[in-house]
Amino acid sequence: MHPVRTLLTQHVPVNEYPEQMQEWYYSALKELESKVKQYTPLICEKKKPVPLKQYTPKIVKVLEFGRKQGGSKEEQERKQLIQKHKRELKGAIREIRKDNQFLARTQLSEIMER
């Protein structure tokens, strides 16, 4: 049974109203009977509402002094790759210097032999 129809039939003293009101009342009841089950009952949402952005606290991690700390895992991996690249570059430069010194020594020894 429709909740509005239940309310109208059980809790409204229709006989005490004027005739015009009684006619409206009965026409409203007929309208409700003709439109049975065309509504979906209201249901409360089960999920909590998302709070507004301005009220969500921003949690900042307190950094320990003297330690290198990255934020996310991707950022840490990126820093490690950069460090590895720098190390490789320094090693390559060192190798080139050694090769140049060796070449210079061999050329100098050839010149001295002549």
WOMO-V375206 format. One record per residue. N is the residue number from 1. D_CENTER is the distance of its C-alpha to the mean C-alpha in Angstrom with 1 decimal. Layout:
n=N d_center=D_CENTER
n=N d_center=D_CENTER
//
This chain:
n=1 d_center=43.5
n=2 d_center=41.6
n=3 d_center=40.6
n=4 d_center=42.0
n=5 d_center=45.2
n=6 d_center=45.6
n=7 d_center=45.2
n=8 d_center=47.8
n=9 d_center=50.3
n=10 d_center=50.4
n=11 d_center=49.7
n=12 d_center=51.4
n=13 d_center=55.2
n=14 d_center=56.0
n=15 d_center=59.8
n=16 d_center=59.8
n=17 d_center=58.2
n=18 d_center=60.3
n=19 d_center=60.9
n=20 d_center=58.5
n=21 d_center=55.7
n=22 d_center=56.8
n=23 d_center=56.7
n=24 d_center=53.1
n=25 d_center=52.2
n=26 d_center=53.7
n=27 d_center=52.3
n=28 d_center=48.8
n=29 d_center=49.4
n=30 d_center=50.5
n=31 d_center=47.4
n=32 d_center=45.2
n=33 d_center=47.3
n=34 d_center=47.0
n=35 d_center=43.2
n=36 d_center=42.7
n=37 d_center=39.3
n=38 d_center=37.6
n=39 d_center=34.8
n=40 d_center=31.8
n=41 d_center=31.6
n=42 d_center=28.7
n=43 d_center=26.3
n=44 d_center=24.0
n=45 d_center=20.3
n=46 d_center=19.5
n=47 d_center=15.8
n=48 d_center=15.3
n=49 d_center=14.2
n=50 d_center=11.1
n=51 d_center=12.9
n=52 d_center=13.4
n=53 d_center=11.7
n=54 d_center=15.2
n=55 d_center=15.8
n=56 d_center=13.0
n=57 d_center=14.9
n=58 d_center=14.1
n=59 d_center=15.3
n=60 d_center=17.3
n=61 d_center=19.1
n=62 d_center=22.8
n=63 d_center=24.3
n=64 d_center=27.6
n=65 d_center=30.4
n=66 d_center=31.9
n=67 d_center=29.3
n=68 d_center=27.1
n=69 d_center=23.5
n=70 d_center=20.6
n=71 d_center=16.9
n=72 d_center=15.2
n=73 d_center=17.3
n=74 d_center=17.4
n=75 d_center=18.6
n=76 d_center=21.3
n=77 d_center=22.4
n=78 d_center=22.8
n=79 d_center=24.9
n=80 d_center=26.9
n=81 d_center=27.7
n=82 d_center=28.8
n=83 d_center=31.0
n=84 d_center=32.4
n=85 d_center=33.2
n=86 d_center=35.0
n=87 d_center=37.0
n=88 d_center=38.0
n=89 d_center=39.0
n=90 d_center=41.1
n=91 d_center=42.8
n=92 d_center=43.6
n=93 d_center=45.1
n=94 d_center=47.2
n=95 d_center=48.4
n=96 d_center=49.4
n=97 d_center=51.3
n=98 d_center=53.1
n=99 d_center=54.0
n=100 d_center=55.4
n=101 d_center=57.4
n=102 d_center=58.8
n=103 d_center=59.7
n=104 d_center=61.3
n=105 d_center=63.3
n=106 d_center=64.6
n=107 d_center=65.6
n=108 d_center=67.3
n=109 d_center=69.2
n=110 d_center=70.3
n=111 d_center=71.5
n=112 d_center=73.4
n=113 d_center=75.0
n=114 d_center=76.4
//
